[in-house]
Amino acid sequence: MPEPLWAPWRLEYVQHADELDHCIFCEPEEELLVHRGDEALVMLNKFPYSSGHLLVAPHRHLSDFGALTTTEAAAVHALAARGIEALRAEYAPHGFNLGWNIGRVAGAGIEDHVHQHVVPRWNGDTSFMPVLGDAKVIPEHLLRTAERLRPHFA
């Protein structure tokens, strides 16, 4: 039998995932907000794949990726690039995954507001925990991650 992994932040998500009554990008939790630009914002993923997992979204609430204006798309791109540089400076990852999950079948937990994931990766970050234990270990508290990344967007 696998050993339990202490992950108290997951309970809220598991119990209330289908009860969200607002858009997390239109009304972000201030402690997770890293930067608010003119056209888009950067925030931490409350349920990250790895430390520093960022979400970049346009301010305008839309589910159709193709409906992004050129200005919105450029703003999201620019903030994702700034996010990569901030993560490089603070965490020295070996690489990144960037992606858009469009539709629930494609992995979108929030389908109604398009957003891009910026996920820092390290050699060996897929260890025995996710492979054998079906669990991920996030070694840094989200509030500390936000403190480290905010100055890079100032």
C-alpha positions in Angstrom: 0.0 0.0 0.0 1.4 3.4 -0.9 2.4 5.8 1.8 0.2 8.9 2.1 1.5 12.2 0.8 0.5 15.4 2.8 -1.0 17.8 0.3 -3.5 19.9 2.2 -4.1 22.4 -0.7 -5.7 19.6 -2.8 -8.7 19.1 -0.5 -10.4 22.4 -1.5 -10.0 21.5 -5.2 -11.3 18.0 -4.8 -14.3 19.0 -2.7 -15.3 22.1 -4.7 -13.9 21.8 -8.3 -17.4 21.8 -9.8 -18.8 24.6 -7.6 -16.6 27.5 -8.7 -19.0 30.4 -9.0 -16.6 32.9 -10.5 -13.8 33.0 -13.1 -10.4 32.7 -11.5 -8.9 34.9 -14.2 -11.6 37.6 -14.0 -11.4 37.6 -10.2 -8.0 36.2 -9.3 -7.0 35.6 -5.7 -4.7 38.5 -4.9 -2.1 36.2 -3.2 -1.7 34.2 -6.4 -1.6 37.2 -8.8 2.0 37.9 -9.9 1.3 40.7 -12.4 -1.6 42.5 -14.0 -0.7 44.1 -17.3 -2.9 46.3 -19.6 -4.2 43.4 -21.6 -3.3 40.2 -19.6 -2.3 38.9 -16.3 0.1 36.4 -14.8 -0.9 34.2 -11.8 0.3 31.1 -10.1 -1.6 27.9 -10.6 -3.2 27.0 -7.3 -2.7 23.3 -8.1 0.7 23.4 -9.9 2.5 20.7 -11.9 5.7 22.1 -10.5 7.0 25.0 -8.4 6.6 28.2 -10.3 3.8 27.0 -12.6 2.3 30.2 -14.1 -0.9 30.9 -15.9 -1.1 33.8 -18.3 -4.5 34.9 -19.5 -6.1 37.9 -21.3 -8.3 40.1 -19.2 -11.2 39.6 -21.6 -13.3 36.6 -20.6 -13.5 34.4 -23.7 -13.3 30.6 -24.4 -12.5 30.8 -28.1 -8.8 30.9 -28.7 -9.3 32.2 -32.2 -11.2 35.2 -30.8 -8.1 36.6 -29.1 -7.2 40.0 -30.7 -3.7 40.5 -32.0 -3.1 42.8 -29.1 -4.3 40.2 -26.5 -2.3 37.4 -28.1 0.8 39.6 -28.2 0.3 40.6 -24.5 -0.1 36.9 -23.4 3.0 36.0 -25.4 5.1 38.8 -23.9 4.0 38.0 -20.4 4.8 34.3 -20.9 8.2 35.3 -22.1 8.7 37.5 -19.0 7.5 34.6 -16.9 10.2 32.3 -18.5 12.9 34.9 -17.7 11.6 35.3 -14.1 11.6 31.6 -13.6 15.1 31.2 -15.0 16.4 33.9 -12.7 14.7 32.5 -9.6 14.7 28.7 -10.1 17.2 27.9 -12.9 15.0 25.3 -14.6 16.4 23.1 -17.4 13.4 23.7 -19.7 9.8 24.7 -19.9 6.5 23.4 -21.1 4.2 26.0 -22.6 0.7 25.1 -23.5 -3.0 26.0 -24.1 -5.5 23.4 -23.0 -8.6 24.1 -25.1 -11.7 22.1 -24.0 -12.1 19.7 -21.1 -11.1 16.7 -23.3 -7.7 18.4 -23.9 -7.1 18.9 -20.1 -8.7 22.3 -19.6 -9.9 22.6 -16.0 -11.3 26.0 -16.8 -12.8 26.0 -20.3 -14.5 29.4 -20.3 -11.4 31.6 -20.1 -8.5 30.8 -22.4 -5.1 30.8 -20.7 -1.5 29.6 -21.3 0.5 27.4 -18.9 4.2 28.1 -18.3 5.6 25.1 -16.5 9.3 25.1 -15.4 10.9 21.7 -15.8 14.1 20.1 -14.4 16.1 17.1 -15.4 14.7 14.2 -13.3 11.6 16.0 -12.2 9.5 13.0 -13.1 10.7 10.8 -10.3 9.2 7.8 -8.6 6.5 9.9 -6.9 4.3 10.6 -10.0 5.3 7.4 -11.7 4.8 4.9 -8.8 2.9 7.0 -6.2 0.5 8.8 -8.4 1.5 12.0 -6.6 3.6 15.2 -7.2 5.7 17.0 -4.7 5.8 20.8 -4.8 8.7 21.8 -2.7 7.8 25.5 -2.2 4.8 27.2 -0.7 2.8 29.2 -3.3 3.0 32.5 -1.4 6.8 32.2 -1.3 6.8 31.6 -5.1 4.7 34.7 -5.7 7.0 36.8 -3.5 10.0 35.6 -5.6 8.4 36.2 -9.0 6.6 39.5 -8.5 9.7 41.7 -8.6 10.5 40.4 -12.1 7.3 42.0 -13.4 7.8 45.3 -11.6 
